[in-house]
Amino acid sequence: MIRAPRALAAPVLLAALLLSACTQAPAPLEPTTSAAAPTPDAEPTPSAAPTVDPAGTAEANLPAFQAAAAAVVAADPNAQGRDLVDALVAAGFPKERMEVTADRTPLGNSVDSILVSVHMADACLIGQRAQDGLSAHAEPALSSGRCLVGQTRPIDW
């Protein structure tokens, strides 16, 4: 019985050595050329905010949709549907093309997520505010012509 553990030790040690030989050596560092250091009084150039083209495609307008909705969620992780719609309108999206889900359940509780959409010429921009932040996509419209499945609330403000 004493020989069994020793008999297993040799193959295990051999396997460990063989597997360690399979790893790659780190790539040699290539010399880098350093660019001139920026002057202390130089200010970074702000990138242009994405703009909305109401006649444009959903993909082309996705960055503006994402930026407007993400700013609302960054300011208030529990942002309501009205907050999202108002921000999208302020960014230039047409309110009459929007859909938004309810802020509360039928029992009056807060919902886990809110969906907001804008129907563009070719597809829908859909954003979801949830506990882990905002996600946004461009998706084809439903066969009904709507963007969101299920009941939405009126946008009457």
C-alpha positions in Angstrom: 0.0 0.0 0.0 2.9 2.4 0.5 4.0 1.9 -3.1 0.7 3.0 -4.6 1.0 6.7 -3.8 4.6 6.7 -5.0 3.6 4.9 -8.2 1.1 7.7 -8.9 3.5 10.5 -8.1 5.9 9.7 -11.0 3.2 9.9 -13.7 1.7 13.0 -12.2 5.1 14.8 -12.0 5.8 13.8 -15.6 2.5 15.1 -16.8 3.0 18.4 -14.9 6.5 18.8 -16.5 5.1 18.1 -20.0 2.2 20.5 -19.6 4.5 23.3 -18.3 6.6 22.9 -21.4 3.5 23.7 -23.5 3.2 27.3 -22.4 4.5 30.0 -24.6 7.4 32.2 -23.6 6.4 35.8 -23.3 6.8 37.8 -26.6 10.0 39.9 -26.6 9.3 43.5 -26.0 9.7 45.7 -29.0 11.2 49.1 -28.6 8.7 51.8 -28.7 9.2 55.3 -29.9 7.8 57.9 -27.6 5.8 60.7 -29.1 6.3 64.2 -27.9 4.7 64.9 -24.6 1.7 67.1 -24.7 2.2 70.6 -23.4 0.7 71.2 -20.0 -1.5 74.0 -21.2 -3.0 72.1 -24.1 -6.6 71.0 -23.5 -7.9 67.7 -24.9 -10.2 68.2 -27.9 -13.7 67.2 -26.9 -15.2 64.6 -29.3 -18.4 65.7 -31.0 -21.6 64.5 -29.5 -23.5 62.1 -31.8 -26.3 63.8 -33.6 -29.8 62.6 -34.6 -30.9 62.3 -38.2 -34.7 61.6 -38.0 -34.6 60.4 -41.6 -31.5 58.2 -41.0 -31.1 54.5 -40.3 -31.4 53.0 -36.9 -27.7 51.9 -37.0 -26.6 55.5 -37.8 -28.7 56.9 -35.0 -27.8 54.3 -32.4 -24.8 56.3 -30.9 -27.1 59.3 -30.3 -29.8 57.1 -28.8 -27.3 55.4 -26.6 -25.7 58.6 -25.5 -28.9 60.3 -24.6 -30.4 57.3 -22.7 -27.1 56.4 -21.0 -26.7 60.0 -19.6 -30.2 59.7 -18.0 -29.4 56.3 -16.4 -25.9 57.5 -15.3 -27.6 60.4 -13.5 -30.3 58.2 -12.0 -30.0 54.4 -12.2 -33.8 54.2 -11.4 -34.8 56.6 -14.2 -38.4 56.4 -15.2 -39.8 56.1 -18.7 -40.7 59.8 -18.9 -37.1 60.7 -18.1 -35.9 58.5 -20.9 -38.4 59.8 -23.4 -37.7 63.4 -22.5 -34.0 62.9 -23.0 -34.5 61.3 -26.4 -36.8 64.1 -27.4 -34.2 66.7 -26.3 -31.6 64.8 -28.4 -33.8 65.2 -31.4 -35.7 62.0 -31.7 -39.4 62.4 -32.7 -41.7 61.7 -29.8 -44.5 60.4 -32.0 -42.3 57.5 -33.1 -41.6 56.4 -29.5 -42.9 53.6 -27.3 -42.2 53.1 -23.6 -43.3 50.5 -21.1 -44.8 51.2 -17.7 -42.9 52.4 -14.7 -45.0 50.3 -12.3 -46.6 46.9 -12.2 -50.4 46.5 -12.0 -50.0 46.1 -8.2 -48.1 49.4 -8.0 -44.6 48.1 -7.5 -41.5 49.4 -9.3 -40.6 47.4 -12.4 -37.3 45.7 -12.8 -36.7 47.3 -16.2 -38.1 49.9 -18.6 -38.0 49.6 -22.3 -38.1 52.6 -24.6 -38.0 52.6 -28.4 -37.9 54.8 -31.4 -39.2 53.6 -34.8 -36.7 54.8 -37.4 -37.2 54.5 -41.2 -35.6 51.0 -41.4 -35.7 49.5 -37.9 -36.2 50.2 -34.3 -33.9 51.6 -31.7 -34.6 49.8 -28.4 -33.1 50.7 -25.0 -33.6 48.8 -21.7 -32.9 50.4 -18.4 -32.4 47.7 -15.8 -30.6 47.2 -12.5 -27.3 46.7 -14.2 -27.5 49.9 -16.4 -28.6 50.5 -19.9 -28.4 48.4 -23.0 -29.4 49.6 -26.5 -29.7 47.9 -29.9 -31.1 48.4 -33.4 -33.6 45.7 -34.1 -36.1 45.0 -36.9 -39.6 46.3 -36.3 -42.3 43.7 -35.5 -44.7 42.6 -38.2 -47.3 44.8 -36.5 -45.1 47.8 -37.3 -44.4 48.4 -33.6 -41.1 48.1 -31.8 -42.0 46.7 -28.4 -44.0 43.5 -27.6 -46.8 43.8 -25.2 -48.5 46.7 -23.5 -46.9 50.1 -23.6 -48.0 53.3 -21.9 -49.3 56.4 -23.7 -46.8 59.1 -24.2 -49.2 62.0 -23.6 -47.1 64.7 -22.0 
